[in-house]
């Protein structure tokens, strides 16, 4: 009998990874704690209802494939939010369809974190491109997102709160920590399920469901082939807040428009 084969990104449109097995222990031991600290003061999502308990920062970088190095895009100053970066999903997020959004930027300290750069380079190594695209600079979006709920009856909710696609060719999620949190189950389904709650999806269209529990457990999505969703979280039995912190990475080739 053949052993169970884990889904691969190329064959199945999604895959799971454990970066703690991919990276040197010294890299993780030295830099993971500093990366986790960046989530302690994430500001509220400026486009989310405060009752959704969602916090985030976002920065953009340019990755030159032939150089394998990130070049972070300069920030813009906002009188209310401080340094911000631009994010646009077109029509892919129905909650913010066609909206230009500006999020507080990731700190310079985080942008220079060697573990964060290795995460992005690992993600890029999982992707594939046409002959033309592989010779182009890549636009990389890096999102720090935390769901955090203190109220024992409350929930913290991701956006959008249903199966969806993101609009970028490849999308990766990396757990940074999960503490005293119940929920946060990830779902992957057929693209036809976009806009649906996972509970409404026929079993044959649901490709996977899983929880990320340990730091640097991750998954990747080939956006044109699957939809995905993460359930809300609620606080566990301890008195401290329930929190789930992730780094999201999206990768898109930079194509000249004429």
PEBEL-V80575 format. One record per backbone hydrogen bond with DSSP energy under -0.5 kcal/mol. NH is the residue of the N-H (numbers start at 1). CO is the residue of the C=O. If there is no record, write none. Layout:
nh = (NH NH)
co = (CO CO)
This chain:
nh = (6 12 13 13 14 15 16 17 19 21 22 23 27 28 29 30 31 32 35 36 37 38 38 39 40 42 45 48 52 53 55 56 57 58 59 61 62 63 63 64 64 65 67 68 69 71 72 73 76 78 82 84 85 87 89 92 94 96 97 98 99 101 101 103 105 111 112 113 117 118 119 120 121 122 123 124 125 126 126 127 134 135 136 138 139 140 140 141 142 143 144 145 145 146 147 148 148 149 154 156 157 162 163 164 170 171 172 173 174 175 176 177 179 182 184 186 187 188 189 190 191 193 194 195 196 200 201 205 206 206 207 207 208 210 213 216 217 218 219 220 221 222 223 223 225 226 227 228 229 231 233 234 235 236 242 243 243 244 245 246 247 248 248 249 250 251 252 254 255)
co = (4 8 8 9 8 220 7 218 216 18 18 19 24 24 25 26 27 28 31 32 33 34 35 36 37 39 54 45 49 50 146 43 144 104 142 140 71 61 138 62 69 63 64 64 64 62 70 60 84 82 78 76 103 101 99 89 92 93 94 90 96 87 99 85 83 107 108 110 113 114 115 116 117 118 119 120 121 122 123 124 130 132 133 63 252 61 138 250 59 248 57 143 246 55 244 53 146 242 151 233 52 160 196 228 251 221 249 219 247 217 245 245 243 234 232 210 229 208 227 205 225 190 191 163 193 197 198 202 202 203 188 205 188 186 211 175 214 17 173 15 171 13 169 221 222 222 189 164 187 185 156 182 151 180 149 179 241 147 177 145 174 143 246 172 141 170 139 137 253)
